[in-house]
Amino acid sequence: MKRVTGIGGVFFKSENPRQLYRWYEKHLGIQREAHGQGASFEWREAEDSHKKGTTVWSIFPRSTKYFDPSRSGFMINYRGDDLDALLQALKEEGVEIDPHRGDYDYGRFAWIMDPDGNRIELWEPPKK
């Protein structure tokens, strides 16, 4: 089983997300999508160049609870092919796993903690 296949997203906190978005837009050309929740970077999969992938980049308010219980200012989302198998392997290895799951039309989600207390989001994109 291939555990992680790539980075699905990079999320970080800011005291003033609106201002920080403007800075990134001006200086690095990262444009927010119409809904204002961040930017998406599209790429092609290595094994099948016809398949597109996306990496999301988003700034959250410092007060967000989405990263809890981590006190870190960032969270990385890793893509995977088989979330259930990965979670089973991590459980057997003693990794701290959040019992909450997210199932949406854009994929399945789970969360774990690394030894430093950083929350990690795991994402299984929908099968196409």
PyMOL commands that place a pseudoatom at each C-alpha (Angstrom):
pseudoatom trace, name=CA, resn=MET, resi=1, chain=A, elem=C, hetatm=0, pos=[0.000, 0.000, 0.000]
pseudoatom trace, name=CA, resn=LYS, resi=2, chain=A, elem=C, hetatm=0, pos=[1.289, 3.414, -0.922]
pseudoatom trace, name=CA, resn=ARG, resi=3, chain=A, elem=C, hetatm=0, pos=[0.572, 5.509, 2.163]
pseudoatom trace, name=CA, resn=VAL, resi=4, chain=A, elem=C, hetatm=0, pos=[0.706, 9.103, 0.872]
pseudoatom trace, name=CA, resn=THR, resi=5, chain=A, elem=C, hetatm=0, pos=[0.567, 10.063, -2.790]
pseudoatom trace, name=CA, resn=GLY, resi=6, chain=A, elem=C, hetatm=0, pos=[1.104, 13.823, -2.529]
pseudoatom trace, name=CA, resn=ILE, resi=7, chain=A, elem=C, hetatm=0, pos=[0.194, 17.047, -0.826]
pseudoatom trace, name=CA, resn=GLY, resi=8, chain=A, elem=C, hetatm=0, pos=[-3.477, 17.929, -1.090]
pseudoatom trace, name=CA, resn=GLY, resi=9, chain=A, elem=C, hetatm=0, pos=[-3.292, 21.211, 0.750]
pseudoatom trace, name=CA, resn=VAL, resi=10, chain=A, elem=C, hetatm=0, pos=[-1.315, 23.657, 2.831]
pseudoatom trace, name=CA, resn=PHE, resi=11, chain=A, elem=C, hetatm=0, pos=[-3.231, 25.605, 5.447]
pseudoatom trace, name=CA, resn=PHE, resi=12, chain=A, elem=C, hetatm=0, pos=[-1.952, 28.222, 7.864]
pseudoatom trace, name=CA, resn=LYS, resi=13, chain=A, elem=C, hetatm=0, pos=[-3.262, 30.765, 10.336]
pseudoatom trace, name=CA, resn=SER, resi=14, chain=A, elem=C, hetatm=0, pos=[-3.047, 34.546, 10.289]
pseudoatom trace, name=CA, resn=GLU, resi=15, chain=A, elem=C, hetatm=0, pos=[-4.168, 37.390, 12.525]
pseudoatom trace, name=CA, resn=ASN, resi=16, chain=A, elem=C, hetatm=0, pos=[-5.466, 39.120, 9.392]
pseudoatom trace, name=CA, resn=PRO, resi=17, chain=A, elem=C, hetatm=0, pos=[-6.175, 36.630, 6.570]
pseudoatom trace, name=CA, resn=ARG, resi=18, chain=A, elem=C, hetatm=0, pos=[-7.652, 39.265, 4.237]
pseudoatom trace, name=CA, resn=GLN, resi=19, chain=A, elem=C, hetatm=0, pos=[-4.532, 41.422, 4.442]
pseudoatom trace, name=CA, resn=LEU, resi=20, chain=A, elem=C, hetatm=0, pos=[-2.235, 38.421, 4.076]
pseudoatom trace, name=CA, resn=TYR, resi=21, chain=A, elem=C, hetatm=0, pos=[-4.167, 37.192, 1.028]
pseudoatom trace, name=CA, resn=ARG, resi=22, chain=A, elem=C, hetatm=0, pos=[-3.665, 40.624, -0.551]
pseudoatom trace, name=CA, resn=TRP, resi=23, chain=A, elem=C, hetatm=0, pos=[0.084, 40.433, 0.174]
pseudoatom trace, name=CA, resn=TYR, resi=24, chain=A, elem=C, hetatm=0, pos=[0.367, 37.001, -1.504]
pseudoatom trace, name=CA, resn=GLU, resi=25, chain=A, elem=C, hetatm=0, pos=[-1.712, 38.199, -4.454]
pseudoatom trace, name=CA, resn=LYS, resi=26, chain=A, elem=C, hetatm=0, pos=[0.415, 41.298, -4.944]
pseudoatom trace, name=CA, resn=HIS, resi=27, chain=A, elem=C, hetatm=0, pos=[3.873, 39.840, -4.365]
pseudoatom trace, name=CA, resn=LEU, resi=28, chain=A, elem=C, hetatm=0, pos=[3.556, 36.190, -5.443]
pseudoatom trace, name=CA, resn=GLY, resi=29, chain=A, elem=C, hetatm=0, pos=[0.565, 36.297, -7.782]
pseudoatom trace, name=CA, resn=ILE, resi=30, chain=A, elem=C, hetatm=0, pos=[-1.453, 33.745, -5.805]
pseudoatom trace, name=CA, resn=GLN, resi=31, chain=A, elem=C, hetatm=0, pos=[-5.055, 34.590, -6.649]
pseudoatom trace, name=CA, resn=ARG, resi=32, chain=A, elem=C, hetatm=0, pos=[-7.912, 33.514, -4.418]
pseudoatom trace, name=CA, resn=GLU, resi=33, chain=A, elem=C, hetatm=0, pos=[-10.778, 31.668, -6.029]
pseudoatom trace, name=CA, resn=ALA, resi=34, chain=A, elem=C, hetatm=0, pos=[-14.145, 33.405, -6.338]
pseudoatom trace, name=CA, resn=HIS, resi=35, chain=A, elem=C, hetatm=0, pos=[-15.427, 31.940, -3.070]
pseudoatom trace, name=CA, resn=GLY, resi=36, chain=A, elem=C, hetatm=0, pos=[-12.444, 33.510, -1.270]
pseudoatom trace, name=CA, resn=GLN, resi=37, chain=A, elem=C, hetatm=0, pos=[-11.361, 30.370, 0.594]
pseudoatom trace, name=CA, resn=GLY, resi=38, chain=A, elem=C, hetatm=0, pos=[-7.903, 30.119, -0.905]
pseudoatom trace, name=CA, resn=ALA, resi=39, chain=A, elem=C, hetatm=0, pos=[-6.170, 29.170, -4.101]
pseudoatom trace, name=CA, resn=SER, resi=40, chain=A, elem=C, hetatm=0, pos=[-5.919, 25.890, -5.979]
pseudoatom trace, name=CA, resn=PHE, resi=41, chain=A, elem=C, hetatm=0, pos=[-2.898, 24.735, -7.918]
pseudoatom trace, name=CA, resn=GLU, resi=42, chain=A, elem=C, hetatm=0, pos=[-3.698, 22.188, -10.625]
pseudoatom trace, name=CA, resn=TRP, resi=43, chain=A, elem=C, hetatm=0, pos=[-1.207, 19.605, -11.836]
pseudoatom trace, name=CA, resn=ARG, resi=44, chain=A, elem=C, hetatm=0, pos=[-1.159, 16.307, -13.736]
pseudoatom trace, name=CA, resn=GLU, resi=45, chain=A, elem=C, hetatm=0, pos=[-0.683, 12.922, -12.123]
pseudoatom trace, name=CA, resn=ALA, resi=46, chain=A, elem=C, hetatm=0, pos=[2.657, 11.251, -12.847]
pseudoatom trace, name=CA, resn=GLU, resi=47, chain=A, elem=C, hetatm=0, pos=[1.214, 7.818, -13.701]
pseudoatom trace, name=CA, resn=ASP, resi=48, chain=A, elem=C, hetatm=0, pos=[-1.582, 9.188, -15.899]
pseudoatom trace, name=CA, resn=SER, resi=49, chain=A, elem=C, hetatm=0, pos=[-1.078, 12.654, -17.356]
pseudoatom trace, name=CA, resn=HIS, resi=50, chain=A, elem=C, hetatm=0, pos=[-4.761, 12.775, -18.371]
pseudoatom trace, name=CA, resn=LYS, resi=51, chain=A, elem=C, hetatm=0, pos=[-5.749, 12.920, -14.690]
pseudoatom trace, name=CA, resn=LYS, resi=52, chain=A, elem=C, hetatm=0, pos=[-5.651, 16.268, -12.944]
pseudoatom trace, name=CA, resn=GLY, resi=53, chain=A, elem=C, hetatm=0, pos=[-4.793, 16.807, -9.319]
pseudoatom trace, name=CA, resn=THR, resi=54, chain=A, elem=C, hetatm=0, pos=[-5.210, 19.838, -7.121]
pseudoatom trace, name=CA, resn=THR, resi=55, chain=A, elem=C, hetatm=0, pos=[-3.297, 21.250, -4.189]
pseudoatom trace, name=CA, resn=VAL, resi=56, chain=A, elem=C, hetatm=0, pos=[-5.245, 23.751, -2.095]
pseudoatom trace, name=CA, resn=TRP, resi=57, chain=A, elem=C, hetatm=0, pos=[-3.525, 26.690, -0.397]
pseudoatom trace, name=CA, resn=SER, resi=58, chain=A, elem=C, hetatm=0, pos=[-5.551, 28.537, 2.222]
pseudoatom trace, name=CA, resn=ILE, resi=59, chain=A, elem=C, hetatm=0, pos=[-5.182, 31.039, 5.045]
pseudoatom trace, name=CA, resn=PHE, resi=60, chain=A, elem=C, hetatm=0, pos=[-7.379, 30.598, 8.121]
pseudoatom trace, name=CA, resn=PRO, resi=61, chain=A, elem=C, hetatm=0, pos=[-8.098, 33.125, 10.870]
pseudoatom trace, name=CA, resn=ARG, resi=62, chain=A, elem=C, hetatm=0, pos=[-5.856, 32.716, 13.923]
pseudoatom trace, name=CA, resn=SER, resi=63, chain=A, elem=C, hetatm=0, pos=[-9.000, 31.879, 15.953]
pseudoatom trace, name=CA, resn=THR, resi=64, chain=A, elem=C, hetatm=0, pos=[-9.956, 28.846, 13.828]
pseudoatom trace, name=CA, resn=LYS, resi=65, chain=A, elem=C, hetatm=0, pos=[-10.716, 25.638, 15.676]
pseudoatom trace, name=CA, resn=TYR, resi=66, chain=A, elem=C, hetatm=0, pos=[-10.152, 23.590, 12.507]
pseudoatom trace, name=CA, resn=PHE, resi=67, chain=A, elem=C, hetatm=0, pos=[-6.559, 22.749, 13.515]
pseudoatom trace, name=CA, resn=ASP, resi=68, chain=A, elem=C, hetatm=0, pos=[-7.511, 21.741, 17.089]
pseudoatom trace, name=CA, resn=PRO, resi=69, chain=A, elem=C, hetatm=0, pos=[-6.223, 20.145, 19.199]
pseudoatom trace, name=CA, resn=SER, resi=70, chain=A, elem=C, hetatm=0, pos=[-2.946, 21.215, 17.581]
pseudoatom trace, name=CA, resn=ARG, resi=71, chain=A, elem=C, hetatm=0, pos=[-1.611, 24.577, 18.677]
pseudoatom trace, name=CA, resn=SER, resi=72, chain=A, elem=C, hetatm=0, pos=[0.449, 24.848, 15.496]
pseudoatom trace, name=CA, resn=GLY, resi=73, chain=A, elem=C, hetatm=0, pos=[-0.095, 27.692, 13.066]
pseudoatom trace, name=CA, resn=PHE, resi=74, chain=A, elem=C, hetatm=0, pos=[-0.222, 25.339, 10.075]
pseudoatom trace, name=CA, resn=MET, resi=75, chain=A, elem=C, hetatm=0, pos=[-1.691, 22.062, 8.882]
pseudoatom trace, name=CA, resn=ILE, resi=76, chain=A, elem=C, hetatm=0, pos=[-0.773, 19.972, 5.862]
pseudoatom trace, name=CA, resn=ASN, resi=77, chain=A, elem=C, hetatm=0, pos=[-3.272, 17.827, 3.972]
pseudoatom trace, name=CA, resn=TYR, resi=78, chain=A, elem=C, hetatm=0, pos=[-1.809, 14.685, 2.429]
pseudoatom trace, name=CA, resn=ARG, resi=79, chain=A, elem=C, hetatm=0, pos=[-3.497, 12.818, -0.435]
pseudoatom trace, name=CA, resn=GLY, resi=80, chain=A, elem=C, hetatm=0, pos=[-3.850, 9.054, -0.336]
pseudoatom trace, name=CA, resn=ASP, resi=81, chain=A, elem=C, hetatm=0, pos=[-5.498, 6.270, -2.342]
pseudoatom trace, name=CA, resn=ASP, resi=82, chain=A, elem=C, hetatm=0, pos=[-6.949, 4.094, 0.436]
pseudoatom trace, name=CA, resn=LEU, resi=83, chain=A, elem=C, hetatm=0, pos=[-7.852, 6.009, 3.578]
pseudoatom trace, name=CA, resn=ASP, resi=84, chain=A, elem=C, hetatm=0, pos=[-9.248, 2.977, 5.411]
pseudoatom trace, name=CA, resn=ALA, resi=85, chain=A, elem=C, hetatm=0, pos=[-6.111, 0.866, 4.876]
pseudoatom trace, name=CA, resn=LEU, resi=86, chain=A, elem=C, hetatm=0, pos=[-3.860, 3.769, 5.839]
pseudoatom trace, name=CA, resn=LEU, resi=87, chain=A, elem=C, hetatm=0, pos=[-5.803, 4.441, 9.048]
pseudoatom trace, name=CA, resn=GLN, resi=88, chain=A, elem=C, hetatm=0, pos=[-5.693, 0.750, 9.966]
pseudoatom trace, name=CA, resn=ALA, resi=89, chain=A, elem=C, hetatm=0, pos=[-1.905, 0.658, 9.489]
pseudoatom trace, name=CA, resn=LEU, resi=90, chain=A, elem=C, hetatm=0, pos=[-1.473, 3.862, 11.516]
pseudoatom trace, name=CA, resn=LYS, resi=91, chain=A, elem=C, hetatm=0, pos=[-3.684, 2.483, 14.302]
pseudoatom trace, name=CA, resn=GLU, resi=92, chain=A, elem=C, hetatm=0, pos=[-1.549, -0.683, 14.475]
pseudoatom trace, name=CA, resn=GLU, resi=93, chain=A, elem=C, hetatm=0, pos=[1.542, 1.537, 14.720]
pseudoatom trace, name=CA, resn=GLY, resi=94, chain=A, elem=C, hetatm=0, pos=[0.107, 3.484, 17.648]
pseudoatom trace, name=CA, resn=VAL, resi=95, chain=A, elem=C, hetatm=0, pos=[-0.476, 6.796, 15.838]
pseudoatom trace, name=CA, resn=GLU, resi=96, chain=A, elem=C, hetatm=0, pos=[-3.017, 9.132, 17.487]
pseudoatom trace, name=CA, resn=ILE, resi=97, chain=A, elem=C, hetatm=0, pos=[-6.102, 9.169, 15.241]
pseudoatom trace, name=CA, resn=ASP, resi=98, chain=A, elem=C, hetatm=0, pos=[-9.044, 11.549, 15.574]
pseudoatom trace, name=CA, resn=PRO, resi=99, chain=A, elem=C, hetatm=0, pos=[-12.252, 9.452, 15.540]
pseudoatom trace, name=CA, resn=HIS, resi=100, chain=A, elem=C, hetatm=0, pos=[-14.056, 12.145, 13.484]
pseudoatom trace, name=CA, resn=ARG, resi=101, chain=A, elem=C, hetatm=0, pos=[-14.356, 11.537, 9.712]
pseudoatom trace, name=CA, resn=GLY, resi=102, chain=A, elem=C, hetatm=0, pos=[-15.497, 13.737, 6.868]
pseudoatom trace, name=CA, resn=ASP, resi=103, chain=A, elem=C, hetatm=0, pos=[-17.203, 12.302, 3.790]
pseudoatom trace, name=CA, resn=TYR, resi=104, chain=A, elem=C, hetatm=0, pos=[-18.064, 14.749, 1.022]
pseudoatom trace, name=CA, resn=ASP, resi=105, chain=A, elem=C, hetatm=0, pos=[-18.539, 14.712, -2.735]
pseudoatom trace, name=CA, resn=TYR, resi=106, chain=A, elem=C, hetatm=0, pos=[-14.942, 15.994, -3.046]
pseudoatom trace, name=CA, resn=GLY, resi=107, chain=A, elem=C, hetatm=0, pos=[-13.449, 13.174, -0.970]
pseudoatom trace, name=CA, resn=ARG, resi=108, chain=A, elem=C, hetatm=0, pos=[-13.032, 11.469, 2.387]
pseudoatom trace, name=CA, resn=PHE, resi=109, chain=A, elem=C, hetatm=0, pos=[-11.094, 13.006, 5.267]
pseudoatom trace, name=CA, resn=ALA, resi=110, chain=A, elem=C, hetatm=0, pos=[-9.474, 11.886, 8.509]
pseudoatom trace, name=CA, resn=TRP, resi=111, chain=A, elem=C, hetatm=0, pos=[-7.047, 13.511, 10.938]
pseudoatom trace, name=CA, resn=ILE, resi=112, chain=A, elem=C, hetatm=0, pos=[-4.042, 12.304, 12.896]
pseudoatom trace, name=CA, resn=MET, resi=113, chain=A, elem=C, hetatm=0, pos=[-1.463, 13.901, 15.176]
pseudoatom trace, name=CA, resn=ASP, resi=114, chain=A, elem=C, hetatm=0, pos=[2.306, 13.685, 14.780]
pseudoatom trace, name=CA, resn=PRO, resi=115, chain=A, elem=C, hetatm=0, pos=[4.590, 13.300, 17.842]
pseudoatom trace, name=CA, resn=ASP, resi=116, chain=A, elem=C, hetatm=0, pos=[5.078, 17.099, 18.045]
pseudoatom trace, name=CA, resn=GLY, resi=117, chain=A, elem=C, hetatm=0, pos=[1.320, 17.641, 18.332]
pseudoatom trace, name=CA, resn=ASN, resi=118, chain=A, elem=C, hetatm=0, pos=[0.774, 18.862, 14.761]
pseudoatom trace, name=CA, resn=ARG, resi=119, chain=A, elem=C, hetatm=0, pos=[-2.605, 17.967, 13.300]
pseudoatom trace, name=CA, resn=ILE, resi=120, chain=A, elem=C, hetatm=0, pos=[-2.390, 16.290, 9.886]
pseudoatom trace, name=CA, resn=GLU, resi=121, chain=A, elem=C, hetatm=0, pos=[-5.305, 15.998, 7.496]
pseudoatom trace, name=CA, resn=LEU, resi=122, chain=A, elem=C, hetatm=0, pos=[-5.550, 12.890, 5.322]
pseudoatom trace, name=CA, resn=TRP, resi=123, chain=A, elem=C, hetatm=0, pos=[-7.615, 13.048, 2.155]
pseudoatom trace, name=CA, resn=GLU, resi=124, chain=A, elem=C, hetatm=0, pos=[-8.779, 10.367, -0.228]
pseudoatom trace, name=CA, resn=PRO, resi=125, chain=A, elem=C, hetatm=0, pos=[-10.015, 12.148, -3.366]
pseudoatom trace, name=CA, resn=PRO, resi=126, chain=A, elem=C, hetatm=0, pos=[-13.122, 10.699, -5.020]
pseudoatom trace, name=CA, resn=LYS, resi=127, chain=A, elem=C, hetatm=0, pos=[-12.483, 7.859, -7.449]
pseudoatom trace, name=CA, resn=LYS, resi=128, chain=A, elem=C, hetatm=0, pos=[-13.111, 8.926, -11.045]
for i in range(1, 128): cmd.bond("trace and resi %d" % i, "trace and resi %d" % (i + 1))
show_as sticks, trace
zoom trace
